Amino acid sequence: MVMKTVRCDCGFVVRSDDDDRLVADLQQHAHDDHHMNLSREQVLAMAQLEPGPPAPHGKG
């Protein structure tokens, strides 16, 4: 699973490996704290992929 992160200008951070959860959490924050309505597309456009664990080194 790929972890995604969105950081709001106010300092709020939401992370999830589930797009539906990420969208719902940020939409709720935007509505409650900033009186804004964000679309799913807007939230996903703001999301940044978290770096995954490093790839294992080959034998040698």
C-alpha positions in Angstrom: 0.0 0.0 0.0 1.1 3.5 -0.8 0.9 6.1 2.0 -0.2 9.6 1.0 0.1 12.8 3.0 -1.6 16.2 2.8 -0.3 19.1 4.9 -2.7 22.0 5.4 -1.2 25.6 5.7 -2.5 25.7 9.3 -0.3 22.7 10.2 -2.9 20.0 10.1 -1.6 16.8 8.6 -3.5 13.8 7.4 -1.9 10.5 6.3 -3.5 7.4 4.9 -3.0 4.5 2.5 -6.7 4.6 1.7 -7.8 7.4 -0.7 -11.4 7.4 0.6 -10.1 7.9 4.2 -7.6 10.6 3.2 -10.3 12.5 1.3 -12.9 12.2 4.0 -10.5 13.3 6.8 -9.2 16.4 4.8 -12.7 17.4 3.7 -13.9 17.3 7.3 -10.9 19.4 8.5 -11.4 21.9 5.6 -15.1 22.2 6.4 -14.9 22.4 10.2 -11.8 24.6 10.5 -11.7 26.7 7.4 -15.4 26.7 6.2 -14.3 25.3 2.8 -15.7 22.5 0.7 -13.0 20.5 -1.1 -13.8 18.0 -3.9 -12.2 14.6 -4.0 -10.1 15.7 -7.0 -8.8 18.7 -5.1 -7.8 16.6 -2.1 -6.0 14.0 -4.2 -4.2 16.7 -6.2 -2.8 18.0 -2.9 -1.7 14.6 -1.7 2.0 13.7 -1.8 3.3 10.1 -1.8 5.3 9.1 1.3 8.6 7.5 0.5 8.4 3.7 1.0 11.0 1.6 2.8 14.3 1.3 1.0 14.7 -1.5 -1.5 16.7 -4.5 -0.2 20.3 -4.6 -1.5 21.3 -7.4 -3.7 23.5 -10.3 -2.4 27.1 -9.8 -2.8 
